[in-house]
Structures are given as structure tokens and as C-alpha cells.
Amino acid sequence: MSNGRAITASIDSKPNIVAKTFTQDFLALIKIGIVNSNMITVFTGFFFAMQLSTLSFLANLDLLVYALLGSGLLVAGSAALNNLIDRDIDPVMERTKTRPTVTGRFNGSAVLALALTFIVIGEVLLYLASPAAAIWGLAGVFSYVVLYSMWSKRKHVSNTVVGSISGAIPPLIGWAAVEPSLGMGAWALFLIMFIWQPPHFYALAMRRTEEYRAANIPMLPVVKGFARTKKSILGWVLLLFPLPFLLAELGIGFIVLATALNIGWLYFAVRGFNAKDDIKWATGMFVYSINYMTILFVSIIIFALFI
């Protein structure tokens, strides 16, 4: 991870600055943050399934490598396609106006070629893990690129819910690499990821409402307003409460921890109805949602060790 440092280098160091800028642009193109977070959920699905099976984790590290690299390339390729599709609206939004597809750092044909190459190689790697993993990977690409980016994002207020499908598939990919038929645990992870995303992104959308409005993106806060968005956030958070009980294999300790996280999120969601500063409240909700998912998935991995 890079940080801001005073530049005291001489002219000889300029190539390094250019190379660093190119690297930053490339990482922005593939949305490296999303790639990393998705690989964590792939690993969680893989590790959980492995612990429930009779297989040896160390003896099947090749499956893990195929699953992680394959899914990482799929997400990177899909993200690049998303940037290519959105290059006409990204200049309007503050957080996206410096993307390399907007600045011209990478031209459209190069981005398309790179994205398709990543997706093909990713699919091959997932197939080496299991055909089922490859099928779920392809489903993830289709749901993100076609159902979300090309169809619902600009047309329907339900775009966030549609987009949540692709974000919930990575745990299924990891699980399918071990157990292609999937199990209750796999679908529980899918539901957790699916239901977590709307309140997470609605909070973000509240912070960026005017940018989405300018880009003519029908996000819930833009179309229905903040009051309606708060009610939706509350409803989605409530849907999370039964889900820890679908992971009973992880033990009572996990259920208690997950329920505590849900209660905390519910508390903040309810406070939103009396918030004097909606943007400040939305920022707090967004931060809580990130910490929620991080703690929850790390705890799943830890509790799975004791199965």
C-alpha cells in the first residue's frame, strides 16, 4: 500500500513516478479493492467447505490457488468491463472521474482485450479447480457485467439489489472448488453477502446522491429520497438476523458474535431516523458495514478451525 510522501527525488527518478502512476491506473482499472475483498470471501467459502469435508487442506492447496487466482482474474476482468461501459458517466462523478478509462490512460480496445483475457484465463483456472466453480464464476461475470452494468444500473431503482447477486457469488465459487454440489453453509454465505450489500451501498449512495443524480443513475436515495432509503436499510439489516443460525456448525460462539454484530448495525440503523446530519449518519453506517463484513468473515474462518 502506498502513502503520500514528499517527493525529493531527482530527475533520474521520473521513470519511477511514471511507472507508479501506471500501476495505480491499472489497479484502478481492475478495482483492486473489490478484487481483494472478493478473494477473501472465496477463501472463506473454500476453507469452510474444506473443514466440513474429509479432505486435507494442505494436500489440496492447488485447488485453493486455482480458486483464488481464477476468481481474482474474473473479478478484475469484470471490473475492467464495468469501467469501459461506464466511461460516459464516470466523468460526472467525483470518485470516478480519474479512472484511466476516463482520462484516456488506457484506450477502449486495450481494456476490452485485457478484460476478456483475464476472464478466459480465470475461467480456465476455475475449471481446473472444478467445473462447478467455473460455472459459478461465469454466472458472476454475467450478473455483474450484463444484469447490473449493462441493464439495471441506469434503468431501475432496484439496481443495487441486482448488483448484489454478483457480489454474493464468490463464496459459492470457493465452496464449489471443494464440494461442487454445495451445501447449506454455502447458501448461508451467499445470503449473508447478498443481504449485506444493499444497506452497505445505500449508505454509500446517500453520501454520493448528488453525483448519482448528475449522472442520471436511479439509485434509491435519488429516486425515493433519504427517508425511504433509511427504511430500506433497516429492512435489509433485519433480514440478516436469522442467517447466523444457518451456520450452526460453527458453534454457539459464532452465533452470539454474529448476532451482536447484527444488533449493533440495527442500533445504528434505527438512530438514522432521528439523525440531524444524514450524510454523517450514512458515513457511519458505511464504515460499520465494512467492519461488519470483515469481522464476520474472519470469524467464520476462525470458528471453522474448530469444526
N, C-alpha and C positions, 0 to 999 in steps of 0.2 A: 504494500500500500504506500503510495507516495504522499508526501505532505508539502505544504508551502515552505520553501526555503529561499533565503536571499541568494540571488544569482551573482556570484562573484567570479565566475569563470571567464577565461579569456576568449578571444575569437576562435581559438582552436576547439573550444567545447561546443560550438554551434551545431555541428552534426548530431551531437548527443541530444541537444534540445529538440532538433527536428525529429529524431528517432523517437524521443519520448512523446512528442506530440502525436506522431503517427500511431504509436502504441495506444495512447489514450483514445484516439479516434477509433481505432479498431475495437478496443474494449467497449466503447460506447455503442458502436455499430451492433455488436453481438449482445449488448446489455449484460455485461459480465456479472452484475449483481443478481440478476434474475437467474442466470446460468448457475451461479454458486448456490443460491437458495434452493433451486430445483434439484440439484445434485444431493443436497442434504436430505431432501425428502425421498429421493430414490434410494439412498443408502439406508434410511430408516426402514423403508419397506423391505429392502433386501435383508437387512440384519434381523428384523423381526421375524420374517419368514424362515430364515436360516435357524433361528433359535427354536422355532416351533417344529422344525424338521429333525430328521436323524442325520443330516449331513454335517460334515465338518467345515467350519468356516474357513480355516486355514487351507484346507485341501481344495477349496473352491474359490480361491482368490481370483482365478481367471474370469469366472462369471461376474465377480464384482467389478473387475476392470472393464469388461465389455459393457456392463450395465451403466457404469458411471461415465465412461468416455462416450459411449453411444448416445446416452440421453443428453449429455452435455453438448455434443455436436448438434443434436436435433434442436435443442433449445436455442443454441447460438444461431443456427440457420434460420429458424422460425423468427427469431428476433430481428435478424437482418432483413428478412422479407417484410416484417411489420414496419421497419424503418423505411423501406423502399416504398411501401404502399402509402405511408403517411407523410411522405416528403412534401406534399402540397399543403398540409395543415400544420406541420411541425414548426414552420417559421412564425406562426401566430402565438405559440405558447412559449413562455419564458424558459421552462425546464427542458424544452426540446429544440429550441431554435439553433443550438450549436451542434446538433447531431451532424456527423460527417455527410449524410445524405442530403442535408440542407445546405451546408457550407460548400459542397462540391468537392470535398476532400476525396470521396470515393464516387465514381460515376455509377449510374444505374446498372449498366451491363455487367460491370465488375462485381457489384453487390449481388446481383441475381446469380451469377456464376458461382460466387463464393457460397452463397446460401444453399443453393442446390447441391453443391459438392459436399458441404457439411451434412446435409440431410441424408444424402445417399450413403456416405461413409458411416454416419450414425446408425442408419438402418441396418447396414451390414454387421456392424459390431453388436447391435442388439439381437440380431438373428443368431449370432454365434453364442449368445447367452441362452436364448430360447426363441422359437418362432412367435410365441405368445408375447414376449417382451417387444419384439419388432412390431407386432400388430398394434399393441397399445401405444407404442411410440408414434406410429403413423396416425393413430387416432388423435394423439395430442397435437401433432402438426396440423392436421385437418381442422380440428376445433379452434386452434389459435389463429391460423392464417386465413382460413376460409370463413368459418362460422363467426369468428369475432372480428378480425381485422378487415375482411372484405365485405361482410354482410351487416352484422348487428351494430358495430361501433358507431357508425354515422347515421343509422336509421331508427334504432329502437332504444327506449329508455332502459330496457332490460339488458343492455349490452354488457353490463358488469356481471350479471348472472351467467350469461352465455360465456363470457370470457373465463369464468370460474371453472368451467369444465376442463379446459386445458391445464389450468393450474393445479387441478386435483389428480391428474393422471400420473405424474411421476412416481408416487408411491406404488401404484399398480405395476409400473414398469419394473421397479426394483423387486417387488414381490414375485412377479411373473418370471423373472430370471431364475428364481429358486423353485417356485411352485406355480406352473402355468395355469392351473385350474383356479387359482386364487382362493381366498377363504374369507371368513367373516372379518378377520383382522385387516385384510387388505381393503375391504369395502368400508370399514370403520375409518381407516386413514384417508380414504378418498372423501368420505363425507365430512370429516374434520376440515380437510383442505378446502373443499367446496364451500362449506358454510362459513368458514373463516374469512374468505376473500371479500364478499360484499361489504360487511361492516368495515373492513380494512380499507378498501378502495373508496367507499362512500366518504369516509373521513378525509382521505386524500382529495377527493373531488370537491368537498366543501372548501378546502384550502385553495383550490385552483378553479373555483367556479367561474370567475370572470374570464379566465383563459379558455376554458372549455366553451363558454358562451361565444367568445370571439371566434373560436374555431368551428362553431356550429356543431359541437358534439353533444348529443342529447343525454348527458349524464343526469342522474336523478336530481341532484341539487339544482341543476339548471332548469329542468322541466317542471319539477314538483315543488322546489323550494326547500329551505333548511328544515322546517318543521316536519314535513313529510319524510325527509331523509333521516332525521333523528328517530322517527317511529320505525322505519325500516331497519336501522342499525339495531335498535332494541329487539326487534323481532328476530333478526338473524342471530344475535347473541343468545337469546333464549333457546334457539334450536340447538345450540352447542351442548346444553346441559345433559341430555341423555347419552351422548356419544361416548364418554369415558366408560360407561357400563358395558359397551360393546367390546371393550378391551380388557375383559375380566382376567385374562391370562396374565396380565401384568401385575395383578395383585391389588389389594385394598389401598396400599400406599400411593399407587399411581392414581387411582380413582379419587382419593382425597385431594391430591395435589391438583389434578385437572379440574376438579370441582371448585377448588379455591381460586384457581385462575379464572374460571367462568364467573364466579361471584364477583371477583374484582372487576372484570370487564362489565358485568351487569351494573355494578355500582356506578362506574363512570358513565355508562350509557344513560342511566336514569338521571344523573346530575346534569346531563345535557339539556333537559327540558327547562331548567332554571338558570342556564348559563347566561351571563351578561355579555360575554365575548364568545361568539360562536366559533370564530376562527381559532382562538386559543384552545377552546374545548376540543375542536376537531384535531388540532395538533397533538393534544394529549392522548386522544383516542387512537390516533395513528401510531404514536410511539408505543402505547400499551399493546396494540395489536402485534407489532413487530416482536416485542419482548415476549408476548404470549406464545407466539408460534415457536420462537427459539427455545424457550424453556420447555414447552410441551414436547417438542420432538426430541430434544436432548434427553428428557426424562424417559421417553419411550425407549430410547436406546439403552439407557442405564437400567431401567426396570426389566428390560428384555434379557439382560445378562443373568438374571436370577430365575428365569423360567426353568 
